[in-house]
Each structure stands twice: as C-alpha cells, then as structure tokens.
Amino acid sequence: DLDMACPDVPVVIVRSCYHIVSVNSKALELAGIDKNTPDPQGGQIDRDSNGEPTGILRENARHLILNILPKRSKTDNLKLLTNLSKKLLSYGITTIADAYSRLEPDYYDLYNEASHSGMKQRILLYYDWHELKNQKVFDESKTNSKDKVWVRGIKIIGDGSISGKTAWVKPGYFRDEQNLGLPTTSKEELLEAYEYAKKHGLQLSVHAMGEQTIDLIVNTFYDINGWLKDAPSIRIEHAAMPTENALLKAARSHMAFVTQPIFSYAEIESYIRNLGDERTKKTYPFKKILDSSIKMSFSSDAPATAWTDPANPFVGIKSAVTRTAYDGTDIGRDQKIDVERAILLYTREAQQILGIPKVGQLTPGYRADFAVIKDDILNIPESMIDNVKVEETYIDGELVYEA
C-alpha cells in the first residue's frame, strides 16, 4: 500500500506504541534491508512467502530504520520542548521523567538548554541502556537530585506492546496461540545493567508488559539487595500482566511497579482482539498489586498510545477509578481504586519511586509544586473526571500557568 502511494520517496510510519514501524520499499532499500538481512536479537523483520521483507519491522528490528532517520535540529527540539512544557503545565504537571533518554544528542544537555529557554518542569532522565553501555566514562555529577535536570537511571526494553502483539506473554495471544510475542532482553543483559546501575548509583527501569518478561525480571533480581537509599533500586515499567509469582517476589524484593491506566482505556479494541475479553479485564491489576504490598505509582507513558492527550492525568484517574474504557467496556471493575488513592499514585507515590526530594505533597518543608483545579474532583461523578480543568499551576510557589 505504501509503495503504491509513494514508490520513489522513503516512507516511515511509527506505530503509536513505538514498538513497530511500517516502511515502503524505498526505505528498505536505503536501509540496506533485504531477504538476506537477519533478524536482530530481540527483533523481527516480517517477510512474505518468498522471504522478502514486507516493510513491517518489530521491536529491535525497527532500529535498522530509526537509526538512519534524519535528526531534528537543536533549535527545533528546543522549540518542541518549550511548547510541551506549556501543554503539560495546563494539566498541572510539574515534573517529567523522560524514560527513554538518548546520548546522541545528550538529552541532559538538551533539557538543560530547554530549561534556560523557558521549560519550567523538573526533569529526570533514564538513559537507554543500549547507548549507555558503550560509554567508557559516566559523569556522576549528572545524578545530583538537587539540580533541576538530573539523571535518575537506566532504561531497558524487555518486550513489546500488547496492542502490537509483541509483549512476551504466556499463554499466547487470543486466537493466535503460537504467537508469544518477543523478548528483547535477557538475564545476562539485565545483570550487566544492574552492575552498571549499582556502580553509579542509578535506578534500573525495565519495560515489561507480558507475563514472561515480568517473571524474567523478578526471578533475575529476587535475591539481589537494593543499592539506592532514596528510592526503589528496580522499577518495572507497565507491569501489565504480572503472575502470582511476580507479585510475591516483587513485594519481597522491594521492587516498584509504575503502571499506566491509559492503555486499556484508550486501546480497548486491540486489547480485546489480542487478549480476549476476560484476559483484558485482568491486565493492570491495580488493586491486586497494592494488596500485595508492592510500591506502585501511575504515569502516562506519553506519547506511546493512540489517545489524543495521553499525558492528561485526569483521563488516567478516571480510568483507574471506573475501570471502564472510553467506549464503556468493562476493563476489570474489581480492580478499580478510589479517587484519592489514584491522585496519590500520580503524586506522592510517584515522588517516592522517583526519589525526587521534597515534592509530591503539600507538606511543610516541601517545595510548593501544585495545581489549582476548577472542580471538586473528590465529589464530582467519576464519569466526569476526565473533564476536570486546571486553572493555575505553581512550581516552587511561583505561578507558571494560568488558564
């Protein structure tokens, strides 16, 4: 289809989950991808019956294309970040954790420049492990939590997405039982990253959606003591489908789960298509995780979903307290939580997992980062929470946004 529309110009379309790319034949040609190109470890090049690439590249195979795309200029990046800052302030967001930070260009330098150009938020970075492990020297001065921009940790991608059928699951996908998805890391790589994180005082964050990936992480680190004093040393990102074994071991090992209410809310069609109705209801079991005494917080994972405003926390709060998708589908109402708990998971609990000093609470001695909202979120109908609007946002007691 892409070839028919653009036979002579390279076209690259990135799926909203960021785990799959679709390209035309011209892009394959420029990237040097043909029937003799092997699948990279943790990736898959889809092929037709003759072995020719179809243009769909999954997980680590997508980097064969993404790594050769033209880079944005620094000027364009700074403009995007300052505009993003204003958008996030309109949602009352005062802190950003960039969970997939690059070294080329170095996001630490980029965000510092953006801060001097008008970006208001506090910013924590998690460097991509595939880039970071090749750095002979790590500058530990970047990890000062008192700075406005600082490096919190390392990010590893452990598998893919449920909506893209690349999360490493067990059993297999609905009506596609032989497809278990793709693991994109290994025990050996996890331990290598752990040694690096421990040496440099960094948190280790691992993307894990499917049962097999979550089990791999908790089994790998179950007997390892934490090394950070200000936050959990290991953070599992998403934790969409934890097994009983994972819940038990994660709790005993003091691992943290950071999960996103937006996914099944916004992507309900693909979840039911890929998992079936009953299994979809069991994903993101918020109440079960909390009842297991696992430290948990919410985040947006923006922009990695098809929802128009994935960073809007009020949509996430609505999803968590109703466990109802945007179209009214039940997404596991036995796992819903109350509004106050949902707010705490976006604020105080997130602060404690990130280890940011003195934010996340309106408490004497803490920084005055807060938002003023128009509605009484604790008393309005749950179905209306996504309509809540922020009137003012403050950072360090200074008004930085006004509607």
NUTOR-363943 format. One line per 4 residues: number of its first residue (from 1); for each residue x, y, z of N, C-alpha, C. Coordinates in steps of 0.02 Angstrom, whole numbers. Example, Ala and Ser with C-alpha at 12.3 -4.5 7.8 and 13.67 -1.06 7.14 Angstrom:
1	660,-284,390,615,-225,390,660,-165,390 ~ 642,-112,354,684,-53,357,645,2,394
This chain:
1	41,-60,0,0,0,0,43,63,0 ~ 96,63,41,141,121,43,177,129,-23 ~ 195,74,-54,230,77,-118,186,108,-173 ~ 122,92,-170,75,121,-219,69,196,-211
5	71,219,-149,64,291,-136,128,329,-148 ~ 185,298,-128,250,333,-131,304,284,-154 ~ 308,270,-218,358,221,-242,429,246,-240 ~ 440,312,-246,507,338,-254,533,378,-194
9	491,387,-143,510,426,-84,507,380,-23 ~ 558,379,20,556,336,79,501,359,128 ~ 461,311,151,407,324,198,417,281,260 ~ 415,312,318,421,275,382,363,296,427
13	323,248,446,267,261,492,279,222,556 ~ 281,259,611,293,228,677,226,216,711 ~ 214,155,732,152,139,767,148,178,832 ~ 88,193,856,80,235,915,114,206,977
17	121,140,981,155,110,1038,231,116,1034 ~ 257,137,977,329,146,964,368,81,960 ~ 333,24,957,368,-40,955,370,-71,885 ~ 335,-40,837,331,-67,769,335,-10,720
21	371,-20,665,371,30,612,350,-4,547 ~ 318,35,504,297,12,438,330,57,386 ~ 364,28,337,401,67,289,387,42,218 ~ 403,83,169,395,62,100,460,32,73
25	457,10,12,516,-24,-17,576,23,-25 ~ 563,86,-39,618,134,-45,656,142,20 ~ 620,143,77,652,148,142,693,84,156 ~ 666,26,139,703,-36,147,767,-35,107
29	762,-10,46,821,-6,1,875,39,31 ~ 855,98,55,904,145,83,935,118,147 ~ 897,78,184,924,49,246,964,-14,234 ~ 963,-38,172,1000,-99,155,968,-162,182
33	902,-162,188,866,-220,215,837,-260,157 ~ 856,-323,153,828,-366,101,818,-436,129 ~ 805,-485,85,790,-553,109,849,-586,145 ~ 909,-560,135,968,-588,168,984,-555,235
37	946,-503,253,958,-469,316,931,-512,373 ~ 973,-531,421,948,-573,476,907,-531,526 ~ 862,-565,561,827,-532,615,877,-515,670 ~ 878,-453,695,922,-437,751,896,-471,814
41	939,-481,863,918,-510,926,863,-467,957 ~ 807,-499,976,753,-461,1006,712,-422,955 ~ 717,-440,891,679,-404,840,655,-451,786 ~ 610,-428,744,583,-469,690,568,-427,629
45	594,-450,572,576,-421,507,523,-465,476 ~ 462,-440,469,410,-480,438,427,-493,365 ~ 412,-555,341,431,-575,273,372,-609,239 ~ 371,-605,172,319,-640,135,340,-712,123
49	300,-749,85,313,-820,74,379,-833,38 ~ 406,-782,5,470,-789,-30,530,-765,12 ~ 515,-745,73,569,-722,117,585,-648,110 ~ 548,-613,68,561,-541,58,530,-500,114
53	564,-449,138,535,-406,191,470,-373,167 ~ 420,-373,210,355,-342,193,354,-267,209 ~ 402,-244,249,403,-175,271,381,-165,343 ~ 362,-219,377,345,-216,448,405,-238,489
57	429,-195,533,487,-211,575,467,-204,648 ~ 477,-257,685,454,-260,755,512,-257,804 ~ 500,-221,858,547,-216,914,617,-196,890 ~ 670,-233,908,737,-210,893,751,-205,818
61	711,-237,777,719,-229,705,702,-158,681 ~ 660,-124,718,641,-56,698,701,-8,698 ~ 751,-24,740,810,20,744,850,19,679 ~ 842,-33,638,875,-34,573,853,24,530
65	793,48,543,765,106,508,773,170,549 ~ 753,167,612,752,227,654,821,259,662 ~ 873,217,663,940,243,675,969,281,615 ~ 936,276,557,962,312,499,916,370,478
69	864,382,517,820,438,500,856,504,511 ~ 840,556,473,869,622,484,854,647,555 ~ 902,680,585,894,706,653,865,776,652 ~ 822,790,702,797,858,710,853,904,733
73	848,967,714,897,1015,736,887,1031,809 ~ 939,1056,842,933,1076,912,880,1130,920 ~ 878,1177,873,829,1231,876,758,1203,876 ~ 745,1155,832,678,1125,829,662,1088,893
77	711,1051,920,700,1014,983,684,1061,1040 ~ 721,1116,1045,709,1164,1099,639,1194,1094 ~ 619,1209,1033,552,1238,1023,498,1188,1043 ~ 508,1125,1024,459,1073,1042,454,1064,1117
81	511,1066,1151,512,1055,1223,479,1113,1260 ~ 492,1174,1239,461,1231,1273,385,1231,1261 ~ 364,1212,1202,292,1207,1188,261,1150,1230 ~ 298,1094,1235,274,1038,1276,266,1059,1349
85	314,1098,1373,311,1121,1443,245,1157,1457 ~ 225,1201,1411,163,1239,1420,103,1192,1420 ~ 104,1143,1375,49,1095,1372,43,1056,1437 ~ 99,1032,1463,97,992,1524,78,1034,1585
89	99,1096,1586,79,1141,1641,3,1150,1642 ~ -28,1148,1583,-101,1155,1580,-136,1094,1610 ~ -100,1039,1620,-126,980,1654,-104,977,1727 ~ -67,1029,1750,-42,1029,1818,20,988,1829
93	54,970,1776,113,927,1781,175,970,1793 ~ 209,957,1849,267,997,1869,333,959,1865 ~ 330,894,1853,390,853,1848,383,804,1790 ~ 438,796,1753,439,750,1696,494,698,1707
97	477,635,1697,527,582,1694,531,558,1622 ~ 586,574,1588,596,551,1519,626,481,1523 ~ 585,431,1509,605,362,1521,641,329,1463 ~ 660,368,1412,697,338,1357,744,390,1328
101	789,415,1370,833,471,1352,892,446,1311 ~ 911,487,1263,966,470,1218,1030,505,1238 ~ 1084,479,1214,1150,509,1224,1174,547,1162 ~ 1144,532,1104,1162,566,1042,1099,592,1008
105	1081,656,1019,1113,705,1062,1099,690,1136 ~ 1141,716,1179,1133,702,1251,1072,741,1277 ~ 1022,704,1299,962,737,1324,975,779,1387 ~ 1027,761,1424,1044,800,1483,1060,872,1463
109	1100,880,1412,1118,947,1387,1057,980,1355 ~ 1019,941,1318,961,968,1283,909,996,1332 ~ 893,957,1384,844,980,1432,870,1039,1473 ~ 934,1041,1487,961,1099,1522,954,1162,1480
113	967,1156,1415,957,1213,1371,884,1233,1367 ~ 840,1183,1365,769,1197,1363,746,1232,1427 ~ 774,1213,1483,757,1245,1546,777,1319,1545 ~ 834,1334,1515,856,1404,1509,815,1442,1457
117	779,1404,1414,739,1435,1362,665,1440,1380 ~ 648,1420,1441,579,1429,1462,543,1367,1486 ~ 574,1308,1481,542,1248,1506,542,1250,1582 ~ 484,1239,1613,476,1251,1685,484,1189,1729
121	469,1130,1703,465,1071,1745,533,1047,1771 ~ 531,1010,1826,590,971,1848,594,910,1802 ~ 654,888,1786,662,836,1735,711,783,1759 ~ 688,720,1757,730,663,1773,739,622,1709
125	799,596,1699,815,559,1639,832,486,1654 ~ 810,442,1610,830,372,1611,863,358,1544 ~ 929,346,1544,965,335,1481,950,266,1453 ~ 944,263,1387,936,200,1351,999,157,1362
129	990,97,1389,1046,54,1406,1089,37,1345 ~ 1058,27,1287,1096,8,1228,1147,62,1208 ~ 1132,124,1224,1180,179,1212,1228,187,1271 ~ 1200,184,1331,1241,198,1390,1296,147,1401
133	1283,84,1385,1333,32,1400,1397,40,1359 ~ 1394,79,1305,1453,90,1264,1493,151,1286 ~ 1469,186,1337,1505,243,1364,1559,220,1413 ~ 1621,236,1398,1675,213,1442,1675,249,1509
137	1653,312,1509,1652,351,1570,1583,380,1580 ~ 1556,373,1640,1491,404,1656,1503,461,1705 ~ 1476,518,1689,1484,579,1729,1433,578,1786 ~ 1455,559,1846,1409,554,1902,1385,621,1928
141	1414,675,1905,1389,741,1925,1320,753,1897 ~ 1300,715,1846,1233,722,1816,1178,693,1861 ~ 1197,658,1915,1147,624,1957,1129,663,2019 ~ 1145,726,2021,1130,768,2080,1056,784,2082
145	1020,755,2129,947,762,2132,925,833,2152 ~ 972,874,2172,955,944,2188,951,988,2126 ~ 977,962,2070,975,1000,2008,906,995,1976 ~ 890,1044,1935,826,1044,1901,822,988,1850
149	878,973,1817,884,918,1769,936,870,1796 ~ 918,806,1803,967,757,1827,951,687,1801 ~ 1003,645,1802,997,577,1777,978,531,1836 ~ 919,500,1830,894,455,1882,914,383,1870
153	916,362,1806,927,291,1797,941,268,1727 ~ 933,202,1719,944,166,1657,878,135,1635 ~ 866,135,1570,804,104,1543,822,46,1497 ~ 791,-11,1509,797,-70,1465,727,-87,1440
157	721,-103,1377,658,-127,1348,659,-203,1351 ~ 611,-231,1389,611,-304,1399,567,-342,1351 ~ 517,-308,1324,474,-339,1273,437,-284,1236 ~ 381,-300,1204,346,-251,1164,281,-228,1194
161	229,-222,1153,165,-197,1175,111,-249,1165 ~ 59,-245,1206,1,-289,1198,-37,-273,1134 ~ -46,-208,1122,-85,-189,1063,-50,-208,998 ~ 17,-212,999,55,-232,940,72,-306,939
165	50,-344,990,62,-417,996,136,-434,997 ~ 175,-389,1028,247,-404,1037,267,-409,1110 ~ 220,-396,1157,233,-410,1227,244,-485,1234 ~ 292,-506,1277,311,-576,1284,264,-610,1334
169	214,-643,1309,159,-668,1350,161,-744,1357 ~ 121,-769,1403,110,-841,1410,47,-851,1452 ~ -5,-881,1422,-10,-913,1356,-8,-862,1299 ~ -12,-889,1238,-7,-847,1179,-67,-802,1169
173	-66,-764,1116,-119,-715,1103,-184,-749,1082 ~ -238,-714,1093,-306,-739,1080,-313,-758,1006 ~ -332,-820,994,-340,-848,927,-276,-844,886 ~ -220,-840,920,-154,-840,888,-105,-869,938
177	-124,-929,964,-92,-957,1023,-17,-971,1015 ~ 5,-980,953,77,-993,941,119,-930,947 ~ 86,-873,945,122,-809,949,128,-789,1023 ~ 189,-791,1049,202,-772,1118,233,-702,1124
181	240,-668,1068,273,-603,1070,348,-610,1066 ~ 384,-556,1087,457,-555,1079,491,-532,1143 ~ 537,-572,1170,581,-546,1223,635,-503,1191 ~ 650,-446,1220,701,-402,1191,759,-391,1239
185	762,-430,1293,819,-428,1338,832,-499,1363 ~ 881,-506,1406,899,-572,1432,923,-564,1504 ~ 928,-620,1539,954,-618,1607,1024,-589,1609 ~ 1064,-607,1560,1133,-583,1558,1135,-507,1550
189	1093,-480,1505,1092,-408,1495,1066,-372,1557 ~ 1015,-399,1588,988,-369,1649,1041,-365,1704 ~ 1080,-418,1712,1132,-419,1763,1189,-371,1746 ~ 1204,-364,1682,1255,-317,1661,1233,-245,1677
193	1169,-230,1662,1143,-164,1677,1139,-152,1752 ~ 1122,-203,1790,1120,-198,1863,1188,-179,1892 ~ 1242,-211,1867,1309,-195,1892,1326,-122,1877 ~ 1307,-99,1819,1321,-29,1800,1281,19,1844
197	1216,3,1853,1173,46,1893,1198,49,1965 ~ 1216,-7,1993,1240,-9,2062,1305,31,2069 ~ 1349,25,2021,1414,60,2024,1404,135,2024 ~ 1355,160,1986,1348,232,1977,1288,262,2014
201	1256,222,2057,1201,249,2096,1139,267,2055 ~ 1123,225,2005,1067,237,1961,1010,187,1974 ~ 950,208,1962,893,163,1965,889,124,1900 ~ 868,60,1904,860,19,1844,786,11,1829
205	765,37,1772,695,34,1750,691,-13,1690 ~ 646,-62,1694,639,-111,1640,567,-112,1616 ~ 558,-99,1551,493,-104,1519,473,-177,1516 ~ 414,-193,1545,391,-262,1544,315,-263,1542
209	287,-290,1490,214,-296,1482,189,-366,1496 ~ 219,-416,1462,194,-484,1464,216,-523,1526 ~ 180,-578,1539,195,-620,1597,267,-644,1598 ~ 291,-667,1540,358,-696,1539,413,-644,1553
213	403,-584,1529,453,-532,1540,454,-511,1613 ~ 396,-501,1643,393,-482,1713,424,-536,1757 ~ 408,-600,1742,438,-655,1779,514,-656,1771 ~ 539,-643,1711,611,-641,1699,644,-589,1745
217	614,-531,1751,644,-478,1792,644,-496,1866 ~ 586,-518,1891,583,-531,1963,625,-593,1981 ~ 628,-642,1937,670,-700,1951,744,-683,1949 ~ 763,-637,1905,833,-616,1899,856,-578,1961
221	813,-534,1987,835,-489,2041,808,-508,2110 ~ 775,-565,2115,742,-583,2177,789,-584,2238 ~ 849,-609,2228,896,-616,2284,947,-559,2288 ~ 937,-506,2250,984,-450,2249,959,-394,2293
225	1002,-371,2337,983,-316,2382,984,-250,2345 ~ 939,-205,2364,937,-139,2334,998,-99,2351 ~ 1016,-51,2309,1076,-11,2319,1061,63,2328 ~ 1000,84,2315,981,154,2323,949,165,2392
229	962,222,2421,933,238,2486,872,284,2480 ~ 866,320,2424,812,369,2417,753,345,2376 ~ 757,283,2349,704,258,2305,714,183,2294 ~ 664,148,2268,675,78,2249,730,74,2196
233	771,23,2201,826,16,2154,804,-11,2086 ~ 749,-50,2086,724,-80,2024,651,-61,2015 ~ 636,-37,1955,569,-13,1938,546,-51,1876 ~ 490,-85,1880,461,-118,1823,410,-72,1791
237	422,-55,1728,379,-8,1693,323,-46,1658 ~ 262,-27,1672,199,-54,1645,171,-111,1687 ~ 209,-166,1695,185,-222,1736,113,-239,1720 ~ 98,-246,1656,29,-255,1634,-1,-321,1654
241	40,-375,1655,12,-442,1664,54,-482,1714 ~ 60,-459,1776,102,-495,1825,70,-561,1847 ~ 112,-612,1854,89,-676,1880,90,-674,1956 ~ 61,-724,1987,62,-729,2060,134,-733,2085
245	176,-769,2049,247,-774,2066,280,-706,2065 ~ 264,-666,2014,294,-600,2007,272,-555,2064 ~ 209,-556,2082,184,-513,2136,218,-531,2202 ~ 224,-595,2216,255,-617,2278,328,-597,2282
249	365,-611,2229,437,-597,2230,452,-522,2226 ~ 412,-485,2188,423,-413,2183,412,-380,2251 ~ 361,-402,2287,348,-373,2353,405,-389,2401 ~ 428,-450,2401,482,-470,2448,548,-436,2430
253	557,-419,2366,620,-388,2344,616,-312,2342 ~ 560,-284,2362,551,-210,2364,560,-178,2296 ~ 536,-213,2244,535,-182,2177,474,-137,2172 ~ 476,-89,2128,420,-44,2117,389,-57,2049
257	323,-48,2045,287,-52,1982,263,18,1964 ~ 275,40,1902,248,103,1877,204,84,1818 ~ 140,96,1825,92,71,1776,48,128,1750 ~ 12,115,1696,-23,169,1660,-96,151,1648
261	-142,187,1680,-213,173,1670,-238,189,1600 ~ -200,227,1561,-224,250,1496,-228,193,1444 ~ -186,141,1451,-179,94,1395,-243,56,1379 ~ -269,18,1427,-329,-21,1411,-389,24,1401
265	-389,83,1432,-442,133,1423,-444,156,1350 ~ -386,172,1322,-382,202,1256,-377,151,1200 ~ -350,91,1215,-335,42,1163,-378,-21,1171 ~ -439,-12,1195,-480,-70,1213,-492,-116,1154
269	-500,-89,1094,-514,-132,1036,-457,-182,1024 ~ -395,-157,1026,-338,-202,1013,-327,-249,1072 ~ -341,-228,1133,-333,-272,1190,-381,-331,1186 ~ -444,-317,1171,-493,-372,1166,-477,-417,1106
273	-456,-386,1051,-438,-425,992,-378,-470,1006 ~ -330,-446,1045,-267,-484,1056,-268,-528,1118 ~ -310,-511,1167,-310,-549,1230,-377,-583,1244 ~ -430,-559,1213,-496,-583,1231,-524,-542,1289
277	-589,-546,1300,-623,-505,1350,-599,-519,1421 ~ -598,-581,1441,-583,-598,1511,-510,-583,1529 ~ -465,-598,1484,-394,-585,1498,-380,-510,1499 ~ -415,-472,1458,-408,-399,1459,-426,-371,1527
281	-479,-397,1557,-500,-372,1623,-448,-385,1677 ~ -404,-432,1666,-353,-449,1716,-289,-409,1707 ~ -284,-370,1654,-223,-330,1644,-224,-270,1692 ~ -164,-246,1707,-155,-189,1752,-197,-197,1816
285	-184,-249,1855,-224,-263,1914,-204,-218,1973 ~ -225,-154,1970,-202,-104,2019,-214,-126,2091 ~ -275,-146,2106,-292,-164,2174,-252,-224,2198 ~ -244,-272,2154,-207,-333,2172,-133,-317,2186
289	-105,-272,2146,-36,-252,2157,-28,-217,2224 ~ -74,-171,2239,-70,-135,2302,-83,-182,2361 ~ -129,-228,2354,-143,-276,2408,-84,-323,2419 ~ -40,-328,2370,21,-370,2377,78,-333,2411
293	64,-270,2431,114,-227,2465,172,-209,2419 ~ 159,-202,2355,209,-179,2307,203,-103,2300 ~ 259,-68,2302,259,4,2291,239,17,2219 ~ 186,57,2209,161,68,2142,144,141,2132
297	154,166,2071,131,232,2053,104,231,1982 ~ 71,285,1964,45,293,1896,90,340,1856 ~ 88,333,1790,119,381,1744,80,379,1679 ~ 101,420,1631,64,424,1568,94,382,1512
301	160,373,1512,197,343,1458,187,381,1392 ~ 165,443,1397,154,483,1337,219,492,1299 ~ 216,491,1232,156,488,1190,139,419,1164 ~ 161,366,1197,158,299,1168,89,266,1174
305	38,301,1152,-28,272,1145,-66,313,1093 ~ -121,286,1070,-159,319,1017,-204,374,1043 ~ -210,382,1109,-255,432,1137,-230,502,1119 ~ -276,548,1107,-257,615,1085,-215,652,1135
309	-234,648,1200,-198,682,1253,-175,631,1305 ~ -127,589,1290,-108,535,1336,-76,560,1401 ~ -51,623,1401,-19,649,1462,-69,675,1512 ~ -133,681,1494,-183,709,1538,-196,662,1597
313	-175,681,1658,-183,635,1714,-256,623,1734 ~ -300,669,1716,-370,662,1736,-404,606,1697 ~ -381,594,1636,-406,536,1598,-383,472,1632 ~ -320,471,1654,-293,413,1689,-329,400,1755
317	-344,453,1792,-380,446,1855,-449,417,1842 ~ -483,443,1792,-550,417,1775,-546,342,1759 ~ -497,323,1720,-489,253,1702,-478,209,1763 ~ -436,233,1809,-418,193,1868,-477,185,1917
321	-520,236,1922,-574,233,1971,-638,203,1943 ~ -643,199,1876,-702,168,1846,-687,100,1816 ~ -624,89,1797,-603,28,1760,-652,16,1702 ~ -666,70,1667,-709,68,1608,-674,103,1551
325	-671,71,1493,-637,101,1436,-677,160,1409 ~ -646,196,1363,-678,257,1337,-745,242,1304 ~ -754,180,1279,-816,162,1245,-866,127,1290 ~ -851,125,1355,-897,94,1403,-882,22,1420
329	-832,-8,1389,-816,-78,1402,-786,-88,1471 ~ -809,-140,1506,-782,-158,1571,-710,-183,1563 ~ -662,-150,1597,-592,-172,1593,-567,-196,1661 ~ -613,-228,1698,-594,-259,1761,-614,-217,1821
333	-678,-210,1832,-702,-164,1885,-685,-188,1955 ~ -668,-251,1963,-647,-274,2029,-578,-247,2047 ~ -543,-215,2000,-477,-186,2013,-477,-110,2017 ~ -536,-80,2020,-539,-7,2024,-519,16,2094
337	-495,78,2098,-475,108,2160,-512,174,2169 ~ -508,203,2230,-544,265,2240,-504,325,2214 ~ -538,382,2209,-508,441,2178,-448,466,2218 ~ -454,467,2284,-399,492,2325,-336,449,2315
341	-345,384,2312,-287,339,2302,-257,352,2233 ~ -299,361,2183,-273,374,2115,-232,438,2113 ~ -255,490,2147,-217,553,2149,-150,542,2183 ~ -149,505,2237,-86,491,2273,-38,452,2229
345	-64,407,2186,-21,368,2143,12,410,2089 ~ -19,466,2071,12,513,2024,58,563,2058 ~ 54,570,2123,90,623,2158,139,594,2210 ~ 116,583,2270,160,561,2324,196,495,2308
349	158,446,2283,189,381,2270,238,385,2212 ~ 223,426,2162,270,436,2106,334,468,2131 ~ 327,517,2175,387,550,2204,431,501,2241 ~ 399,457,2278,438,409,2318,473,357,2276
353	443,339,2219,477,292,2173,533,326,2135 ~ 521,388,2114,573,425,2078,629,450,2124 ~ 612,463,2186,663,489,2232,678,563,2223 ~ 628,602,2201,638,674,2194,630,706,2263
357	677,746,2284,671,774,2352,614,824,2358 ~ 573,814,2410,526,864,2435,476,890,2383 ~ 446,845,2344,390,862,2301,337,808,2311 ~ 279,816,2279,227,765,2281,178,771,2337
361	189,818,2383,144,828,2440,141,902,2457 ~ 84,924,2482,79,991,2510,90,985,2585 ~ 154,986,2603,176,974,2672,228,1026,2691 ~ 227,1050,2753,279,1098,2774,349,1071,2761
365	391,1113,2731,460,1094,2714,467,1067,2643 ~ 411,1053,2610,414,1029,2541,408,1088,2493 ~ 431,1077,2431,425,1128,2380,351,1139,2363 ~ 333,1200,2350,263,1216,2335,248,1206,2262
369	248,1143,2240,228,1124,2172,156,1098,2176 ~ 110,1133,2145,41,1111,2150,-1,1142,2094 ~ -61,1116,2085,-108,1141,2035,-174,1159,2069 ~ -206,1209,2043,-273,1229,2065,-322,1208,2011
373	-371,1167,2029,-419,1143,1980,-488,1174,1992 ~ -527,1176,1940,-592,1210,1943,-644,1170,1982 ~ -642,1105,1977,-694,1062,2005,-670,1027,2068 ~ -717,1004,2108,-702,964,2168,-697,891,2145
377	-636,870,2130,-625,805,2099,-647,747,2144 ~ -650,759,2209,-669,705,2255,-744,694,2258 ~ -782,742,2232,-855,737,2239,-894,739,2173 ~ -862,754,2118,-897,753,2054,-908,681,2032
381	-956,668,1987,-966,600,1962,-901,573,1931 ~ -886,510,1943,-825,480,1917,-821,486,1841 ~ -878,483,1809,-880,486,1735,-860,554,1709 ~ -856,605,1752,-839,672,1731,-767,692,1747
385	-729,648,1777,-662,666,1800,-617,687,1742 ~ -625,657,1684,-583,675,1627,-596,745,1601 ~ -650,777,1626,-665,845,1605,-638,898,1653 ~ -604,876,1706,-576,922,1754,-524,967,1720
389	-525,1032,1734,-479,1080,1705,-436,1112,1758 ~ -374,1123,1740,-327,1158,1784,-332,1233,1773 ~ -340,1271,1827,-343,1343,1821,-275,1376,1831 ~ -236,1348,1877,-169,1376,1890,-121,1320,1908
393	-57,1328,1890,-4,1282,1909,53,1322,1940 ~ 80,1296,1995,134,1329,2030,194,1282,2037 ~ 253,1309,2029,315,1273,2043,357,1316,2090 ~ 378,1286,2146,414,1324,2198,375,1385,2220
397	309,1379,2221,266,1433,2244,256,1488,2192 ~ 286,1481,2134,280,1532,2081,227,1511,2031 ~ 183,1557,2014,132,1543,1963,166,1536,1895 ~ 159,1477,1865,191,1464,1800,141,1450,1745
401	77,1442,1764,24,1432,1714,-41,1461,1740 ~ -77,1494,1697,-143,1519,1714,-188,1511,1653 ~ -245,1478,1663,-291,1465,1607,-320,1530,1579
